């Protein structure tokens, strides 16, 4: 793996992608960055179909696009990278905030990597389980270590890895790859997060009603072997995700009621 595409959903100027780009250039030979011009968190797999997309070149092999993470990947593959060849890998992140459990269905970060998966390229989504201001350079050595391991693997086309880093605690008495507060890496499955959505209904200054989706941050369920448990225990979580979400057990059950003709 030598040529990579980097995107995110926090926007081209977010500190997470700036750190990821810098680390990626240490690990890989050729790095192309194509990211949204502004924050596009929680847009999922959305594509812009009814408005034009504009690409702004910000430097050598670095562009912003006024669209979603999926738009960025599509524009990169079909236009910006078309002349020099496709990437060996699509990296998305590093997101500010976790993408655990059901987050993978909402996350623009995961969607960017998943679009690479859909197009037949391995994808890696990277997120930091911390909110608010954070110095992403604190986890740079751990991100470097994970990317070096991935770079040495021959990943299957269409493989998606969802990677979450716990917020390191400097006061902890353990470290991994020189990052205090990290215990190591666990391969995990998706866990469960409990969302407490709240629909807030108010009037704007002109008396017109509006609604705002809010609520508390979701809580994590401590199920053994899950990404949620790993983060709670201070481990980096790596979860392989597949595109086929067919429920095989339900297929067998329904087969008896809907037999093939």
ABEGO torsion letter per residue (X at the ends): XABBBBBBAAEAABAAAAAAAAAAAAABABBBBBBBABBABGAEABBBAABBBBBBBAEBGBBBBBBBAAAAAAAAAAAAAAAAEBBABBBBOBBBEBBBEAAAAABAAAAAAAAAAAAGBBBBBBBBBBBEBBBAAAAAAAAAAAAAAAAABBBBBGBBBBBBBBBBBAABABBBGGBBGBAEBBBBBBBBBBBBBBBBBBBBAAGBBBBBBBEBBBBBBBBBGBAAAAAAAGBBBBBBBBABABBAAAAAAAAAABBBX
